[in-house]
Amino acid sequence: MIKVDRRRGCLLNQAEFADGPVIYWMSREQRVRDNWGLLHARELAGDKYPLIVVFCLAPAFVGATMRHYDFMLRGLQQVERDLRFLGYEFVLLSGAADKVLPEFVREVGAGAVVTDFDPLRIKQQWQAGIGQEIEVPLIEMDGHNVVPARFVSGKREYGARTIRPKIHRLMPEFLEEFPALGTTQVKGAGFPATDWEQVFSSLRVDETVSPVDLAPGEAAAHTALDEFISKRLVKYAEDRNDPNAEGTSRLSAYYHFGQLAPQRAALNVVACPSGPGVEAYIEELVIRRELSDNFCLHTPNYDSLDSAPEWALKTLAEHAADLRDYAYSYEDFEQARTHSALWNACQNQMVQSGFMHGYMRMYWAKKILEWSASPEEALRIVIALNDRFEMDGRDPNGYVGALWSVAGVHDRGWKKRPVFGSIRYMNDRGCRRKFDVDAYIAKWSPRSLMRYMS
Ligand SMILES: Cc1cc2nc3c(=O)[nH]c(=O)nc-3n(C[C@H](O)[C@H](O)[C@H](O)COP(=O)(O)OP(=O)(O)OC[C@H]3O[C@@H](n4cnc5c(N)ncnc54)[C@H](O)[C@@H]3O)c2cc1C
């Protein structure tokens, strides 16, 4: 029988368990394997109650485009197929979760609802509303962090150096193998299979940002993980800062959409012979990524300049009136119309492929700070572009990455400069010392940009 560590979970309301089907409201973790929320719901359902997996499809989601919806829905199609194969029901509800889920819970006479931990505001608001409205327990399980975000620390951590020892201390306990979900013999109500064609045709999202060439779904995510581990992990520590080497895992979209458990990747990586690649990957995947969840969980205004540390706000204010060498609008940036061939190449990489290399994201965002009218405006532009074009956008990592670049979050003060004050500075010369800038520019020239913008 499945047993799940209760420290991964949190009861979001005070309701009593009732007889009836258990609902797993799938949200951040869109997969069948290695999913603590689904496993906990399975444990609660036992051999007595049906388990119904529900996904609420919001007609529009904070600026998500067809690029994101297409990837997500094609992943969910595979989720439904795999769940039905194991004997579980899958229901796609159309509408925002806080509107459609409570009614469904009442309709099926559910005994409990389990869902995924997610520190982002809209999810927290939905969960709070739903928790109040339903008369059965709403349980949140953290399937995104190896060491659950609510467990690792009760406060916003200062930076990687303060959260790292906490995570490392708890990793041996939490980095455990997942139990198998297994099949069920309990008969459900027999919900009809989802009409995916109808779902796709009913979408009302921005289609000007088209899907990219990235295979969606759990199976593709596992293939990508295996390929990274067998071919690139050994040299990850060396290659990850060279945007031309393509030496990183390229798994962030799979993590963002929950098609791959970060804990699965961590388990498979630590099973490899130890070395600098393993160490560096765990630092990014576990420490840095979980630091982002910690920040958003304890900082409700995680996408605003107000959430920056005091020293950073002070230095940015002192340099607010500094003359900018260039001042671009959102549209200039979006259409890669700056004077810098390197910056334009970064933007093109993101627009064309849905992915910008991590080192370039830092440079790209810092230049937006340098060439915008104000830090507030720069942050707004960084977040808007990142969320619109990156396959892994609208993620805690994105908000923290933007704030790190523009406003010193999780960083320290550096030598003072115009506009930046003591926020860390980056420039083209630094890039040239690290990698072949001309090769990067040649690769990401604007040749096919129009296709995506028309
Ligand atoms: C301005 C800016 C915006 C960013 N926007 C996003 C975003 O929207 N979504 C997103 O997932 N990441 C974002 N990042 C963090 C990082 O750049 C990406 O996670 C990484 O480039 C994804 O590529 P990869 O999977 O090949 O990374 P790898 O180098 O293979 O790293 C493995 C995993 O570790 C995590 N990771 C890596 N770098 C970081 C980091 N700096 N902070 C937190 N976690 C990290 C990611 O989950 C990543 O998939 C942003 C960084 C900056 C500076």
The ligand as a MOL file (V3000), in Angstrom:
LIG
                    3D

  0  0  0     0  0            999 V3000
M  V30 BEGIN CTAB
M  V30 COUNTS 53 58 0 0 0
M  V30 BEGIN ATOM
M  V30 1 C 16.0430 37.1720 -16.1500 0
M  V30 2 C 15.9180 35.6950 -15.8790 0
M  V30 3 C 14.7180 35.0730 -16.1620 0
M  V30 4 C 14.5520 33.7110 -15.8940 0
M  V30 5 N 13.3500 33.1290 -16.1660 0
M  V30 6 C 13.1240 31.8460 -15.8420 0
M  V30 7 C 11.8530 31.2540 -16.0290 0
M  V30 8 O 10.9010 31.9290 -16.4420 0
M  V30 9 N 11.6850 29.9460 -15.6970 0
M  V30 10 C 12.7220 29.1880 -15.2330 0
M  V30 11 O 12.5270 28.0080 -14.9470 0
M  V30 12 N 13.9400 29.7310 -15.0200 0
M  V30 13 C 14.1700 31.0240 -15.3040 0
M  V30 14 N 15.4120 31.5790 -15.0910 0
M  V30 15 C 16.4600 30.7500 -14.4690 0
M  V30 16 C 17.3820 29.9960 -15.4760 0
M  V30 17 O 17.9120 30.8870 -16.4070 0
M  V30 18 C 16.6390 28.8740 -16.1940 0
M  V30 19 O 16.0190 28.0290 -15.2460 0
M  V30 20 C 17.5710 27.9990 -17.0310 0
M  V30 21 O 18.2670 28.7890 -17.9540 0
M  V30 22 C 16.7640 26.9230 -17.7420 0
M  V30 23 O 17.5580 26.1800 -18.6130 0
M  V30 24 P 17.9790 24.6810 -18.2930 0
M  V30 25 O 16.8040 23.8750 -17.8780 0
M  V30 26 O 18.7810 24.2070 -19.4530 0
M  V30 27 O 18.9050 24.9290 -17.0360 0
M  V30 28 P 20.0180 24.0090 -16.3440 0
M  V30 29 O 21.2850 24.7890 -16.2990 0
M  V30 30 O 20.0670 22.6720 -16.9450 0
M  V30 31 O 19.4960 23.9420 -14.8190 0
M  V30 32 C 18.6750 22.8950 -14.3580 0
M  V30 33 C 17.4720 23.4510 -13.6720 0
M  V30 34 O 17.8600 24.1930 -12.5200 0
M  V30 35 C 17.0030 25.2970 -12.3520 0
M  V30 36 N 17.7700 26.5330 -12.4780 0
M  V30 37 C 18.8190 26.7750 -13.2980 0
M  V30 38 N 19.2690 28.0460 -13.1160 0
M  V30 39 C 18.4880 28.5900 -12.1840 0
M  V30 40 C 18.4320 29.8690 -11.5630 0
M  V30 41 N 19.2960 30.8360 -11.8710 0
M  V30 42 N 17.4830 30.1030 -10.6380 0
M  V30 43 C 16.5980 29.1380 -10.2910 0
M  V30 44 N 16.6010 27.8990 -10.8380 0
M  V30 45 C 17.5280 27.6380 -11.7680 0
M  V30 46 C 15.9560 25.2130 -13.4590 0
M  V30 47 O 14.8310 24.5280 -12.9660 0
M  V30 48 C 16.6670 24.4050 -14.5190 0
M  V30 49 O 15.8120 23.7230 -15.4010 0
M  V30 50 C 15.6100 32.9550 -15.3370 0
M  V30 51 C 16.8180 33.5950 -15.0500 0
M  V30 52 C 16.9750 34.9420 -15.3150 0
M  V30 53 C 18.2750 35.6120 -14.9960 0
M  V30 END ATOM
M  V30 BEGIN BOND
M  V30 1 1 1 2
M  V30 2 1 2 3
M  V30 3 2 2 52
M  V30 4 2 3 4
M  V30 5 1 4 5
M  V30 6 1 4 50
M  V30 7 2 5 6
M  V30 8 1 6 7
M  V30 9 1 6 13
M  V30 10 2 7 8
M  V30 11 1 7 9
M  V30 12 1 9 10
M  V30 13 2 10 11
M  V30 14 1 10 12
M  V30 15 2 12 13
M  V30 16 1 13 14
M  V30 17 1 14 15
M  V30 18 1 14 50
M  V30 19 1 15 16
M  V30 20 1 16 17
M  V30 21 1 16 18
M  V30 22 1 18 19
M  V30 23 1 18 20
M  V30 24 1 20 21
M  V30 25 1 20 22
M  V30 26 1 22 23
M  V30 27 1 23 24
M  V30 28 2 24 25
M  V30 29 1 24 26
M  V30 30 1 24 27
M  V30 31 1 27 28
M  V30 32 2 28 29
M  V30 33 1 28 30
M  V30 34 1 28 31
M  V30 35 1 31 32
M  V30 36 1 32 33
M  V30 37 1 33 34
M  V30 38 1 33 48
M  V30 39 1 34 35
M  V30 40 1 35 36
M  V30 41 1 35 46
M  V30 42 1 36 37
M  V30 43 1 36 45
M  V30 44 2 37 38
M  V30 45 1 38 39
M  V30 46 1 39 40
M  V30 47 2 39 45
M  V30 48 1 40 41
M  V30 49 2 40 42
M  V30 50 1 42 43
M  V30 51 2 43 44
M  V30 52 1 44 45
M  V30 53 1 46 47
M  V30 54 1 46 48
M  V30 55 1 48 49
M  V30 56 2 50 51
M  V30 57 1 51 52
M  V30 58 1 52 53
M  V30 END BOND
M  V30 END CTAB
M  END
